[in-house]
Amino acid sequence: MVHPPGILGENLTLASTVADGSLTEQDFCLGDIVDVGTATLQVSQPRIPCFKQADQLKVADLLAIVVREGRTGRYFRVLKECVLAAGDVLRWRERPYPQWTIERLNQFIRFPKDPAAWRELAQYPELAIDLRRRAEEWERS
């Protein structure tokens, strides 16, 4: 079943020129700065799946599927506002932490066993505040 963009609550649906038209969690890293149209956005964390999406689509195990597939999406911080339109092109401007893909962050959040990595994450101002607080808590423990 194909659903229209935005059905899972996303406010920005991105496509690429790759064969399947998708950009995955391997394509984005924490802190990436991208331009879309004339907007400037920064990746701040993975999107955390929510039960509401499963309820809306009437798919009981959707949360498990999203987590298993690692296709959670990502949250962007708006650095420069604009009005976006279909067809606006995404261009990478900066990638400060290539080691922290959204895919790796997803795995790390699910299995947080590396205190040194939490200390590293706590140092990044680009990290969303809730996740940074979690990193700082781990750093203190």
MIMARGU-816775 format. One line per field, with one value per residue: residue in one letter; x, y, z of N, C-alpha, C in turn; residue number from 1. Coordinates in nm, 3 decimals, padded with zeros to 5 digits, m for minus. Example, Ala and Ser with C-alpha at 12.3 -4.5 7.8 and 13.67 -1.06 7.14 Angstrom:
2
residuo [A,S] .
n.c1 [01.319,01.285] .
n.c2 [m00.569,m00.225] .
n.c3 [00.780,00.708] .
ca.c1 [01.230,01.367] .
ca.c2 [m00.450,m00.106] .
ca.c3 [00.780,00.714] .
c.c1 [01.320,01.290] .
c.c2 [m00.330,00.003] .
c.c3 [00.780,00.787] .
num [1,2] .
***
This chain:
141
residuo [M,V,H,P,P,G,I,L,G,E,N,L,T,L,A,S,T,V,A,D,G,S,L,T,E,Q,D,F,C,L,G,D,I,V,D,V,G,T,A,T,L,Q,V,S,Q,P,R,I,P,C,F,K,Q,A,D,Q,L,K,V,A,D,L,L,A,I,V,V,R,E,G,R,T,G,R,Y,F,R,V,L,K,E,C,V,L,A,A,G,D,V,L,R,W,R,E,R,P,Y,P,Q,W,T,I,E,R,L,N,Q,F,I,R,F,P,K,D,P,A,A,W,R,E,L,A,Q,Y,P,E,L,A,I,D,L,R,R,R,A,E,E,W,E,R,S] .
n.c1 [00.084,00.066,00.127,00.043,00.287,00.374,00.197,00.290,00.334,00.550,00.708,00.852,00.924,01.165,01.323,01.547,01.791,01.864,01.811,01.581,01.472,01.494,01.623,01.826,01.880,02.147,02.245,02.242,02.396,02.458,02.450,02.482,02.460,02.230,02.105,01.785,01.597,01.580,01.610,01.797,01.899,01.964,02.074,01.959,01.892,01.793,01.464,01.229,01.041,00.680,00.386,00.153,00.164,00.135,m00.124,m00.269,m00.230,m00.327,m00.166,m00.051,00.210,00.379,00.564,00.764,00.849,00.950,01.162,01.315,01.382,01.520,01.442,01.373,01.379,01.470,01.530,01.527,01.686,01.592,01.788,01.786,01.503,01.245,01.001,00.918,00.900,00.756,00.992,01.210,01.560,01.786,02.090,02.403,02.585,02.761,02.937,03.000,03.033,03.090,03.110,02.888,02.630,02.276,02.175,02.367,02.330,02.064,02.098,02.269,02.111,01.918,02.073,02.248,02.547,02.803,02.990,03.196,03.130,02.889,02.993,03.132,02.917,02.780,02.928,02.862,02.717,02.525,02.356,02.026,01.852,01.719,01.832,02.098,02.090,02.036,02.275,02.454,02.369,02.443,02.713,02.777,02.730] .
n.c2 [m00.118,00.216,00.526,00.873,01.146,01.274,01.133,01.001,01.199,01.354,01.664,01.738,01.592,01.415,01.349,01.176,01.152,00.895,00.550,00.437,00.663,00.750,00.897,00.782,00.686,00.644,00.837,01.082,01.278,01.359,01.703,01.774,02.027,02.152,02.291,02.362,02.456,02.792,02.768,02.691,02.412,02.202,01.887,01.742,01.521,01.169,01.080,00.981,00.695,00.669,00.559,00.668,00.683,00.416,00.372,00.553,00.450,00.199,m00.026,m00.256,m00.344,m00.148,00.028,m00.151,m00.243,m00.008,00.050,m00.185,m00.179,00.054,00.296,00.565,00.836,01.186,01.470,01.814,02.118,02.450,02.679,02.889,03.039,02.983,02.962,02.651,02.457,02.203,02.019,02.173,02.175,01.974,02.044,01.951,02.129,02.127,01.888,01.805,01.581,01.304,01.049,01.003,00.892,00.904,00.650,00.517,00.665,00.592,00.316,00.343,00.482,00.289,00.081,00.169,00.142,00.242,00.439,00.623,00.710,00.838,01.049,01.180,01.255,01.432,01.660,01.789,02.067,02.069,01.857,01.762,01.907,01.739,01.487,01.552,01.608,01.351,01.229,01.372,01.284,01.013,01.053,01.143,00.919] .
n.c3 [00.000,m00.089,00.055,00.082,00.081,00.400,00.556,00.777,00.955,00.894,00.815,00.604,00.311,00.145,m00.164,m00.384,m00.648,m00.678,m00.774,m00.637,m00.539,m00.275,00.025,00.277,00.624,00.628,00.467,00.594,00.850,01.195,01.258,00.992,00.752,00.533,00.231,00.121,m00.137,m00.065,00.202,00.499,00.668,00.955,01.061,01.355,01.513,01.515,01.405,01.638,01.645,01.679,01.850,01.751,01.475,01.395,01.488,01.326,01.069,01.100,01.144,01.338,01.413,01.322,01.448,01.536,01.288,01.167,01.342,01.318,01.043,01.041,00.934,01.029,00.987,01.017,01.229,01.154,01.232,01.187,01.030,00.855,00.749,00.502,00.240,00.128,m00.174,m00.381,m00.561,m00.495,m00.456,m00.271,m00.120,00.005,00.244,00.459,00.662,00.959,01.133,01.019,01.115,01.268,01.158,01.094,01.101,01.264,01.501,01.559,01.620,01.837,02.023,02.073,02.181,02.414,02.505,02.523,02.705,02.641,02.385,02.444,02.595,02.394,02.221,02.391,02.372,02.138,02.010,01.813,01.851,01.932,02.209,02.403,02.353,02.398,02.672,02.766,02.686,02.848,03.101,03.086,03.065,03.319,03.468] .
ca.c1 [00.000,00.141,00.061,00.093,00.384,00.319,00.104,00.351,00.356,00.668,00.675,00.937,00.951,01.276,01.351,01.679,01.801,01.902,01.710,01.454,01.422,01.491,01.742,01.812,01.950,02.291,02.280,02.246,02.474,02.438,02.516,02.482,02.389,02.184,02.017,01.670,01.549,01.662,01.617,01.914,01.856,02.071,02.028,01.981,01.876,01.700,01.324,01.195,00.909,00.573,00.270,00.046,00.174,00.076,m00.269,m00.325,m00.226,m00.389,m00.064,m00.016,00.353,00.453,00.677,00.868,00.900,01.031,01.287,01.392,01.432,01.606,01.395,01.302,01.383,01.558,01.478,01.610,01.676,01.587,01.887,01.739,01.367,01.193,00.887,00.966,00.805,00.789,01.096,01.329,01.673,01.864,02.235,02.480,02.676,02.861,02.922,03.102,03.049,03.055,03.107,02.760,02.515,02.148,02.168,02.447,02.261,01.950,02.150,02.326,02.000,01.853,02.166,02.344,02.643,02.937,02.999,03.286,03.053,02.797,03.073,03.157,02.793,02.745,03.008,02.819,02.605,02.426,02.266,01.902,01.870,01.677,01.932,02.219,02.069,02.055,02.419,02.519,02.338,02.530,02.851,02.794,02.713] .
ca.c2 [00.000,00.341,00.636,01.003,01.211,01.340,01.046,00.962,01.317,01.429,01.794,01.756,01.464,01.435,01.247,01.195,01.106,00.754,00.469,00.421,00.795,00.778,00.929,00.700,00.726,00.638,00.955,01.202,01.268,01.464,01.829,01.809,02.149,02.139,02.394,02.314,02.584,02.896,02.738,02.621,02.321,02.126,01.761,01.749,01.389,01.080,01.088,00.869,00.645,00.692,00.470,00.737,00.648,00.282,00.389,00.621,00.362,00.070,m00.130,m00.278,m00.361,m00.048,00.076,m00.254,m00.246,00.112,00.034,m00.295,m00.133,00.170,00.405,00.652,00.976,01.272,01.603,01.926,02.249,02.552,02.784,03.000,03.010,03.020,02.881,02.547,02.414,02.077,02.033,02.240,02.084,01.965,02.046,01.946,02.241,02.098,01.760,01.807,01.455,01.194,00.923,00.991,00.886,00.883,00.505,00.486,00.723,00.504,00.197,00.386,00.513,00.161,m00.001,00.269,00.071,00.297,00.568,00.715,00.769,00.935,01.169,01.249,01.317,01.542,01.778,01.845,02.160,02.042,01.753,01.812,01.926,01.622,01.383,01.599,01.585,01.208,01.204,01.426,01.192,00.897,01.097,01.153,00.789] .
ca.c3 [00.000,m00.097,00.126,00.036,00.168,00.517,00.627,00.905,01.036,00.853,00.759,00.487,00.246,00.053,m00.265,m00.443,m00.786,m00.682,m00.843,m00.566,m00.504,m00.132,00.102,00.395,00.746,00.599,00.388,00.678,00.973,01.294,01.229,00.850,00.713,00.396,00.176,00.045,m00.187,00.000,00.346,00.548,00.773,01.018,01.121,01.498,01.575,01.444,01.444,01.724,01.603,01.775,01.836,01.679,01.333,01.381,01.505,01.210,00.951,01.137,01.131,01.478,01.436,01.245,01.528,01.529,01.150,01.147,01.418,01.256,00.913,01.062,00.849,01.121,00.945,01.097,01.258,01.113,01.296,01.082,01.048,00.773,00.705,00.371,00.200,00.038,m00.278,m00.447,m00.662,m00.442,m00.455,m00.148,m00.143,00.128,00.262,00.561,00.731,01.063,01.207,00.929,01.190,01.338,01.068,01.163,01.124,01.383,01.616,01.591,01.689,01.963,02.114,02.110,02.257,02.465,02.590,02.510,02.776,02.571,02.276,02.506,02.628,02.266,02.177,02.481,02.335,02.012,02.026,01.709,01.898,01.992,02.352,02.481,02.337,02.465,02.816,02.788,02.675,02.968,03.211,03.071,03.090,03.465,03.535] .
c.c1 [00.089,00.060,00.120,00.199,00.313,00.230,00.159,00.386,00.479,00.626,00.763,00.969,01.055,01.287,01.490,01.677,01.847,01.784,01.577,01.399,01.426,01.628,01.725,01.890,02.101,02.338,02.297,02.324,02.437,02.515,02.521,02.405,02.358,02.102,01.908,01.599,01.639,01.665,01.751,01.871,01.977,02.012,02.062,01.964,01.791,01.557,01.293,01.055,00.807,00.456,00.158,00.046,00.109,m00.076,m00.332,m00.333,m00.288,m00.294,m00.005,00.134,00.439,00.577,00.793,00.931,00.993,01.165,01.374,01.457,01.525,01.565,01.310,01.287,01.475,01.488,01.580,01.582,01.677,01.688,01.851,01.604,01.343,01.066,00.940,00.857,00.851,00.892,01.218,01.440,01.745,02.011,02.306,02.577,02.792,02.832,03.030,03.130,03.012,03.048,02.972,02.644,02.388,02.131,02.245,02.381,02.140,01.995,02.201,02.217,01.933,01.941,02.278,02.447,02.781,02.946,03.090,03.213,02.951,02.871,03.100,03.031,02.756,02.818,02.955,02.698,02.494,02.322,02.144,01.912,01.829,01.779,02.064,02.207,02.089,02.203,02.492,02.490,02.425,02.673,02.877,02.787,02.834] .
c.c2 [00.124,00.451,00.768,01.059,01.281,01.253,01.003,01.083,01.397,01.563,01.828,01.619,01.490,01.319,01.275,01.145,00.961,00.673,00.459,00.554,00.830,00.817,00.857,00.757,00.712,00.763,01.082,01.175,01.382,01.588,01.866,01.939,02.136,02.262,02.322,02.438,02.692,02.879,02.672,02.542,02.247,02.001,01.764,01.615,01.300,01.109,00.964,00.821,00.656,00.600,00.534,00.703,00.512,00.291,00.448,00.529,00.225,m00.047,m00.151,m00.284,m00.259,00.002,m00.023,m00.259,m00.127,00.098,m00.073,m00.251,m00.013,00.291,00.503,00.795,01.055,01.404,01.706,02.046,02.351,02.662,02.910,02.962,03.049,02.939,02.780,02.509,02.280,02.103,02.110,02.137,02.091,01.960,02.043,02.063,02.202,01.962,01.752,01.673,01.335,01.059,00.899,00.998,00.870,00.734,00.467,00.542,00.640,00.381,00.233,00.417,00.385,00.077,00.086,00.209,00.135,00.434,00.669,00.784,00.869,01.063,01.251,01.323,01.439,01.671,01.851,01.937,02.137,01.939,01.815,01.809,01.805,01.510,01.424,01.579,01.438,01.171,01.254,01.340,01.069,00.933,01.102,01.017,00.698] .
c.c3 [00.000,m00.031,00.077,00.131,00.283,00.602,00.763,00.991,00.997,00.792,00.639,00.431,00.138,m00.043,m00.320,m00.586,m00.793,m00.733,m00.769,m00.515,m00.357,m00.078,00.235,00.513,00.732,00.526,00.471,00.805,01.066,01.252,01.083,00.830,00.565,00.358,00.098,m00.004,m00.129,00.152,00.377,00.671,00.829,01.084,01.270,01.571,01.485,01.490,01.526,01.686,01.716,01.746,01.755,01.530,01.307,01.394,01.380,01.089,00.977,01.110,01.271,01.504,01.359,01.320,01.521,01.390,01.126,01.218,01.354,01.126,00.926,00.981,00.932,01.071,01.035,01.121,01.212,01.201,01.181,01.115,00.970,00.716,00.560,00.349,00.099,m00.061,m00.333,m00.555,m00.614,m00.424,m00.321,m00.186,m00.008,00.131,00.353,00.626,00.840,01.131,01.120,01.000,01.258,01.238,01.152,01.191,01.249,01.509,01.657,01.668,01.828,02.066,02.162,02.200,02.313,02.560,02.594,02.577,02.705,02.456,02.330,02.542,02.502,02.221,02.261,02.445,02.212,02.031,01.921,01.752,01.964,02.144,02.437,02.473,02.403,02.616,02.851,02.783,02.799,03.090,03.205,03.104,03.241,03.534,03.517] .
num [1,2,3,4,5,6,7,8,9,10,11,12,13,14,15,16,17,18,19,20,21,22,23,24,25,26,27,28,29,30,31,32,33,34,35,36,37,38,39,40,41,42,43,44,45,46,47,48,49,50,51,52,53,54,55,56,57,58,59,60,61,62,63,64,65,66,67,68,69,70,71,72,73,74,75,76,77,78,79,80,81,82,83,84,85,86,87,88,89,90,91,92,93,94,95,96,97,98,99,100,101,102,103,104,105,106,107,108,109,110,111,112,113,114,115,116,117,118,119,120,121,122,123,124,125,126,127,128,129,130,131,132,133,134,135,136,137,138,139,140,141] .
***
